[in-house]
């Protein structure tokens, strides 16, 4: 399946555990919950509020350098790799695809993901499936920042490994998004 088709299937609500796209460099699809996901604009000023996931794109960009190797992407910060982001229609970061340069053990992947979740984030669940691991966190700060885009402040974190089987010792994609509701990971990966 082509990367565009995979990204479109994911964002249209094909299931939280579907393998994430190879990259989010394609179209601007709309999520099943009415959320429109689009490319993030450049050159916006920083605003008060969150600085990581859920931040206004100007604030997010002010805290992240672009990747030298992949200029449209950003560096992770704590490990080698890159981050691709997508925004809501009003310019808030609602999708992050974090791609470590080298496969990461799940403990390290979780630490990387949680550095982008607001500090009041509380784990809702942690489910391991044959093809991925899905965690969901809830944050009042995220709900406040995103308003109607994510009024319950839930962020899904999905870990994937290359291929169809999830390997907790070799996570190569960490995806954060707000497109799913409580328990939406019931579909098999």
N, C-alpha and C positions, 0 to 999 in steps of 0.2 A: 504494500500500500504506500502511496506517495506521502511525504511529510505533510503536505497541505490537507490531504484527506484525513490523515490521522488526527491532526490538530482540530479539524472541524468536527470530527466524531467525538473527540474528548469534550470540547467546549459545549457542544450541543446536548450534553448530559448523557453520553453513552455509558456512564458509570465511573465512579471515582477510581476504580481499580484498573481501568483500561490502560494499556501501556501509553505513557505520554508521548507526545510527538518528538521527533528528532530535533526539531527546533520550532520556535514560535515566530519565525520570520515571515510567515504567510499572511493570510487575510485577516479581517476583523470580524470574526463571527460573534454571534449572540448566544449566551448561555441559556439553558432551559429555564432558569429562574428569572428571566427578563433582563439579566445583566448583559450589557454590551461590552465586550472586551476588544480593545483596540491597541494599536501601536502607541507607545508613550511619546509625547512631544518632547523636544529638546528646548533648552533655553528658557525654561520657566523659572521664575524666582522661587526661592525657598519660602516656606510658610511655617508658622508655629504648628506644633503637633508631633505626631509620630515621625521617626526618622528612617525606619526600616519598612517591613511589609505593612501596607495600609497607608503609607506616607503619601503626601502630595509629591508628584514626580520631581518638581523642582527641589524639594527638600531631600528626596531620595538621591537624586543625582549629585547634590552638593556634598553628600557623604560617601560617594562611591566613585572611584576613578574608572575610566573606560579601560577595557582590555587592550593591550598593545597588539596582540595577535588577532583579536576579533573586535575591531573598533566599534561595532554597533552594540556590543555586550559590555558587561562590567566585571571587575575582578571580585572574587568572593571575599577576600580579606583575611580569613584565618587559615585557609589552605589554598593550594594552587588550583586554579580552575576559573570558570566564568559563570556569569549570571545573565539570563535573558529575562526581561520583564515585560509585562503588558499592563495596561491601565484600564480603568473604568472610563466611561465617556467624559467624566468631569476631571480626569487627570490623576486619579489615585491608583497606586500600585496594588493590583488585585491578583496578579499571577507572577510568580517567580519560578524559573527553572534554573536550579543550581546544578552545575555540571563539574564535579571535581575532576582534575586532570587525571588522577589515578583513582581506581576504585577505593571506596572508603568502607571501613567496618560500620555497621549500623549505629554503634554508640557515637562515633565521630560524626556521622551524618545527622544524628539527632541533635548533637551540640551545635552544628552549623545551622540547622533549621531553626532551633530555638533562639539563636542570636537575632533572628529577624522577627520573631513573635514578640508582641509587647510583653513587658515584664509582669503584667498581671495575668498572663495566660494560664489557664487551668486545663489539664488534660481531661477530655471528655471520654475518649476511648483510644485503644491501640489494638488494631486487628491485623493479624498476619494472614495473608492469602497465598496460594501457590505462586502467583505472579508478581506480588507486591506486598508492601506493608503500608497500612493507612492509619495515621493518627489524626485525631481531631482535637483542636484546642479552642477554647472560648475565652474571649477577652472583652471586658467592658470598654477598655480604651479603644479597641478596634471598632466596636459597635458605635461608640461615640464619634470617632473620626470618619467612618464610612457611611453612617446614617442609613438611608434606605438601601444602599448597595449591599450592606451586610448588617442588618439591624440586630441580629443575634450575636454578632461578633465572632462567628465561627470561622476558623481557618483549617483547611485540610492539608496535611503533610503526607505526601506519598513518596515512598522509596521504591525505586526500581533498579534491577540489575540488567545487564545485557541479556537478550534472549527472552524466553517465555517463563523461566523459573526465577523466583526471587531468591537471592543469596545474601544472607545477612552479613557476610564478610566481604561483599563486593557490590556496594551501592554505587551506581554511576549516574543516577539522576535523583535529585531531591526537588520535588515540586510542591510549592505552596500555592493554594488558591482558595477563593471564597465561593466557588460556584456550587457547592454542595450543602445540603442540610443534614441535620442530625440523622445518623444511620444510613446515609446514602451510599455507603460502600458495600452494601449487601451483594452486589453483583460480583461474580468471580473476576479476577484480574485477567 
